[in-house]
């Protein structure tokens, strides 16, 4: 999912919108929905999109880790934020390391 947001440590990053690409991973058992062919038993993908979009576009954070922390409870316990990319490889690498630690902490394991 791609959105425009105002996130970053520096003031200029918070003034001008920049491109944020967000990958969300849903870990769900969709077998009941598939077996019954029942829309009510599956995830509302449009809702996930709306929630992530609202957080990225209507808030401002200095750290991407803070942005991710806000998305986790809003999208549900079954989701994991796989990555947020702003065009800089160093950001993706730093966030990937942080997300690994966050997944461990959120799962209740020792970091």
C-alpha positions, 0 to 999 in steps of 0.5 A: 500500500502506498500513501503520502505521509509526514514522518521523519526525524527532521523538520523538513520531513514533517512539512512536505508529504513523502511517499510511504510504502507499507507492507502488512502481513495478515496471519489468519486461518481463512479455511472456514471462509473458503470452505463455506465461501462466506464473506462474513468469515474472512478479513475485511481487507478494505478496513485494513487499508483504511486503518493503515491509510488513516494512520499514515496520512493523518498523524506525524511521527519522528520515528518509523518505529512509532508509526509501526507501533500505532498500526499494530493494535489498530489493524488487529492482533493477527497482523504484522507490519512487514515493512515501511519504505520511504525510498532509502535502503538504510531506512528499510534495513534499520526498520527491519532490524527494529521490527524483528525486535518488536515482533519478539517483544509483542509476542511476549518473548525476550529480546 
